[in-house]
Every structure is written in C-alpha cells, then in structure tokens.
C-alpha cells in the first residue's frame, strides 16, 4: 500500500467508528430511555372549595425508603381545564402518572387570579398512584397569607 492509500484507509476506519459512536449516542445502546409503569391519574384543583382554572399540576415521584437509586420515575404534568379538572401525562398525552408515591405541587394560572397561592416547589400533598385503582385526587391550594404590618424600625431616628 502506498502512503496515500494508507491515509485514506485510516481515515475511512476513523470515520466509520465516529459515525457508529454518533449513532449509538443518539439512539442509545439499550433502545432508549426506560419507561416506568404508569396508571391513570386525574383530579381537580380547588381554592376555597372552588375550581382553579388552568392551574399547572405536577406529580413528582418520591423515593422509596431504603432505595439506593436516584432514578425513581419521571414526573407527571397536567394543566387543569377551565373547570379545574386535570388528567396527568408522563410519557404521552393523558397516560397517567408513574405507579408509586408522589409529592404534588400546583400553581394557579396568573391570568386567572384567585384568593390562593402556591408555587412549583412547595409540596401541597402526597399521593400514591396504584395500578387498577381509582387515582382521582382533590388538590387544595392554600389561601394567600395576609400581609402583616412591617415591624417598626428600632434603629431609625424618632423625629
């Protein structure tokens, strides 16, 4: 083999390996991400007993006591309708939530004010999703705290 043909042969070898590695990194060696089993889950978001329209609801899988893995499931999401009702989605539209215990958060839509407040960090409740059972929940968003008067500034000049 000449020098030039050896260089082309080496380049072809490197290019084949690069394309193979690129393909495996994009598609994954095991056929994609692991999907955890899900079950239907739905409910209604309420504020002072009234539906909260268009609230964002999230079910976050909770680690099992004694579990040594950080991979416990994929969160489920939903947006409530005008009537406050929601259907959870994890891998596809309305497919439910991962089976097991979850921490639930709900955030009212800023475009539809109500007398309640929550954020997507503060847990509102804990639920358990069970296969073959009715997983329907009432998510209660707490009433806004009334602002208290600020404490007097004891270091200010009394004049």
VOPAGU-2260 file (C-alpha; in pm, 1 decimal, decimal comma):
REM VOPAGU-2260
SITE   aa  ch    i         X         Y         Z
SITE  UNK   A    0       0,0       0,0       0,0
SITE  UNK   A    1     115,6     346,4     -73,7
SITE  UNK   A    2     127,5     622,4     185,1
SITE  UNK   A    3    -178,5     793,4      39,0
SITE  UNK   A    4    -390,3     475,6      30,4
SITE  UNK   A    5    -291,6     400,1     392,6
SITE  UNK   A    6    -402,9     750,6     494,5
SITE  UNK   A    7    -738,8     706,7     317,4
SITE  UNK   A    8    -784,1     361,7     473,2
SITE  UNK   A    9    -710,2     501,1     819,0
SITE  UNK   A   10    -945,3     796,1     763,4
SITE  UNK   A   11   -1220,3     560,1     647,6
SITE  UNK   A   12   -1165,4     347,7     962,0
SITE  UNK   A   13   -1183,5     654,5    1188,1
SITE  UNK   A   14   -1489,8     789,4    1007,0
SITE  UNK   A   15   -1674,8     455,3    1042,3
SITE  UNK   A   16   -1600,1     448,1    1416,6
SITE  UNK   A   17   -1709,2     810,1    1454,7
SITE  UNK   A   18   -2038,7     750,0    1271,8
SITE  UNK   A   19   -2103,2     435,7    1479,7
SITE  UNK   A   20   -2037,6     620,0    1807,4
SITE  UNK   A   21   -2252,7     912,0    1696,5
SITE  UNK   A   22   -2538,0     675,7    1607,3
SITE  UNK   A   23   -2514,2     494,8    1942,1
SITE  UNK   A   24   -2504,4     819,3    2139,6
SITE  UNK   A   25   -2815,5     949,5    1961,7
SITE  UNK   A   26   -3020,6     627,4    1968,9
SITE  UNK   A   27   -2884,9     477,0    2291,1
SITE  UNK   A   28   -2736,2     134,3    2333,4
SITE  UNK   A   29   -3040,3     -17,0    2505,1
SITE  UNK   A   30   -3310,6     113,4    2275,0
SITE  UNK   A   31   -3390,7     438,9    2453,9
SITE  UNK   A   32   -3491,7     559,6    2797,5
SITE  UNK   A   33   -3651,6     325,8    3046,0
SITE  UNK   A   34   -4022,6     389,4    3087,7
SITE  UNK   A   35   -4163,0     328,4    3433,2
SITE  UNK   A   36   -4513,2     174,4    3454,9
SITE  UNK   A   37   -4794,6     430,7    3477,4
SITE  UNK   A   38   -5160,1     428,3    3582,6
SITE  UNK   A   39   -5442,0     670,8    3509,3
SITE  UNK   A   40   -5439,9     970,6    3743,8
SITE  UNK   A   41   -5664,6    1274,8    3746,0
SITE  UNK   A   42   -5835,9    1519,1    3974,2
SITE  UNK   A   43   -5942,4    1875,0    4039,0
SITE  UNK   A   44   -5755,0    2178,3    4174,5
SITE  UNK   A   45   -5954,1    2372,7    4434,2
SITE  UNK   A   46   -5917,6    2708,4    4611,5
SITE  UNK   A   47   -6160,7    2772,5    4896,6
SITE  UNK   A   48   -6379,6    2495,4    4755,1
SITE  UNK   A   49   -6392,6    2647,3    4406,4
SITE  UNK   A   50   -6215,7    2516,5    4093,3
SITE  UNK   A   51   -5887,2    2682,4    3997,8
SITE  UNK   A   52   -5888,6    2719,6    3617,7
SITE  UNK   A   53   -5575,8    2645,5    3414,1
SITE  UNK   A   54   -5354,4    2559,4    3713,7
SITE  UNK   A   55   -5027,7    2373,9    3643,6
SITE  UNK   A   56   -5014,0    2043,2    3836,3
SITE  UNK   A   57   -4705,8    1826,5    3886,3
SITE  UNK   A   58   -4668,3    1480,1    4041,9
SITE  UNK   A   59   -4304,8    1421,2    4144,9
SITE  UNK   A   60   -4212,3    1058,4    4225,7
SITE  UNK   A   61   -4097,6    1017,4    4585,5
SITE  UNK   A   62   -3801,1     792,6    4669,5
SITE  UNK   A   63   -3891,1     466,3    4840,4
SITE  UNK   A   64   -3743,8     434,8    5190,0
SITE  UNK   A   65   -3419,1     241,1    5171,1
SITE  UNK   A   66   -3385,2     287,9    4794,9
SITE  UNK   A   67   -3027,1     326,6    4678,6
SITE  UNK   A   68   -3113,5     459,6    4334,6
SITE  UNK   A   69   -3178,5     816,5    4230,2
SITE  UNK   A   70   -3387,5     702,4    3934,2
SITE  UNK   A   71   -3734,3     662,0    4077,8
SITE  UNK   A   72   -3956,9     769,5    3792,2
SITE  UNK   A   73   -4045,6    1052,3    3562,7
SITE  UNK   A   74   -4261,8    1341,5    3688,3
SITE  UNK   A   75   -4615,5    1371,9    3557,4
SITE  UNK   A   76   -4761,1    1706,0    3442,5
SITE  UNK   A   77   -5104,9    1846,6    3369,5
SITE  UNK   A   78   -5279,9    2175,4    3306,9
SITE  UNK   A   79   -5626,1    2199,7    3458,5
SITE  UNK   A   80   -5912,7    2299,9    3235,8
SITE  UNK   A   81   -6147,3    2588,9    3299,2
SITE  UNK   A   82   -6333,8    2367,1    3549,0
SITE  UNK   A   83   -6013,3    2294,6    3748,0
SITE  UNK   A   84   -6006,1    1929,8    3634,8
SITE  UNK   A   85   -5684,3    1769,7    3512,4
SITE  UNK   A   86   -5554,3    1442,2    3367,1
SITE  UNK   A   87   -5188,7    1358,4    3430,6
SITE  UNK   A   88   -4940,9    1294,9    3146,6
SITE  UNK   A   89   -4597,9    1134,6    3187,1
SITE  UNK   A   90   -4483,7     981,8    2857,1
SITE  UNK   A   91   -4780,5    1075,3    2639,6
SITE  UNK   A   92   -5094,7    1284,0    2648,7
SITE  UNK   A   93   -5318,0    1170,4    2937,1
SITE  UNK   A   94   -5132,7     842,9    3003,1
SITE  UNK   A   95   -5127,5     894,4    3382,5
SITE  UNK   A   96   -4851,9     904,7    3643,0
SITE  UNK   A   97   -4577,6     662,0    3742,6
SITE  UNK   A   98   -4703,0     399,1    3989,3
SITE  UNK   A   99   -4589,0     477,3    4344,2
SITE  UNK   A  100   -4581,5     768,2    4589,5
SITE  UNK   A  101   -4567,3    1129,2    4466,1
SITE  UNK   A  102   -4526,4    1479,4    4603,0
SITE  UNK   A  103   -4788,7    1705,7    4442,6
SITE  UNK   A  104   -4746,9    2073,1    4353,9
SITE  UNK   A  105   -4993,0    2304,2    4181,7
SITE  UNK   A  106   -4956,8    2662,9    4062,9
SITE  UNK   A  107   -5260,8    2879,1    3985,3
SITE  UNK   A  108   -5256,7    3048,2    3645,6
SITE  UNK   A  109   -5157,5    3416,0    3688,4
SITE  UNK   A  110   -5409,5    3511,5    3420,8
SITE  UNK   A  111   -5694,6    3378,4    3636,0
SITE  UNK   A  112   -5637,7    3521,8    3983,1
SITE  UNK   A  113   -5784,5    3354,2    4288,0
SITE  UNK   A  114   -5750,6    3406,3    4661,7
SITE  UNK   A  115   -5495,4    3123,7    4687,9
SITE  UNK   A  116   -5122,2    3096,0    4632,7
SITE  UNK   A  117   -4872,9    2819,0    4569,0
SITE  UNK   A  118   -4553,5    2763,3    4373,8
SITE  UNK   A  119   -4397,6    2468,9    4194,3
SITE  UNK   A  120   -4159,7    2395,6    4483,0
SITE  UNK   A  121   -4386,8    2383,4    4788,3
SITE  UNK   A  122   -4548,4    2039,1    4834,5
SITE  UNK   A  123   -4926,3    2052,3    4872,9
SITE  UNK   A  124   -4989,6    1685,4    4938,5
SITE  UNK   A  125   -4856,5    1333,4    4898,3
SITE  UNK   A  126   -5046,3    1074,6    4693,7
SITE  UNK   A  127   -4998,0     714,8    4590,6
SITE  UNK   A  128   -5070,9     604,5    4235,2
SITE  UNK   A  129   -5189,8     242,4    4226,6
SITE  UNK   A  130   -5239,1      22,0    3924,3
SITE  UNK   A  131   -5600,8     -73,1    3855,4
SITE  UNK   A  132   -5744,0     164,9    4117,2
SITE  UNK   A  133   -5923,0     499,9    4112,6
SITE  UNK   A  134   -5643,0     757,6    4126,2
SITE  UNK   A  135   -5858,7    1070,3    4145,7
SITE  UNK   A  136   -5746,2    1348,2    4378,7
SITE  UNK   A  137   -5854,3    1688,4    4508,7
SITE  UNK   A  138   -5553,4    1919,5    4513,2
SITE  UNK   A  139   -5620,1    2201,7    4760,0
SITE  UNK   A  140   -5424,0    2522,7    4702,8
SITE  UNK   A  141   -5382,4    2719,8    5029,7
SITE  UNK   A  142   -5534,9    3064,1    5085,3
SITE  UNK   A  143   -5295,1    3356,0    5043,5
SITE  UNK   A  144   -5143,4    3474,8    5368,3
SITE  UNK   A  145   -5247,3    3825,9    5461,6
SITE  UNK   A  146   -4955,6    4061,5    5469,0
SITE  UNK   A  147   -4875,0    4172,4    5818,3
SITE  UNK   A  148   -4758,7    4519,9    5905,3
SITE  UNK   A  149   -4382,6    4553,5    5886,4
SITE  UNK   A  150   -4202,7    4559,9    6218,9
SITE  UNK   A  151   -4106,2    4908,3    6333,4
SITE  UNK   A  152   -3750,4    5009,8    6260,9
SITE  UNK   A  153   -3599,7    5037,0    6609,2
SITE  UNK   A  154   -3282,4    5189,5    6471,1
SITE  UNK   A  155   -3446,6    5481,8    6293,6
SITE  UNK   A  156   -3436,5    5837,8    6420,2
SITE  UNK   A  157   -3758,1    5906,5    6620,1
SITE  UNK   A  158   -3800,9    6253,7    6463,8
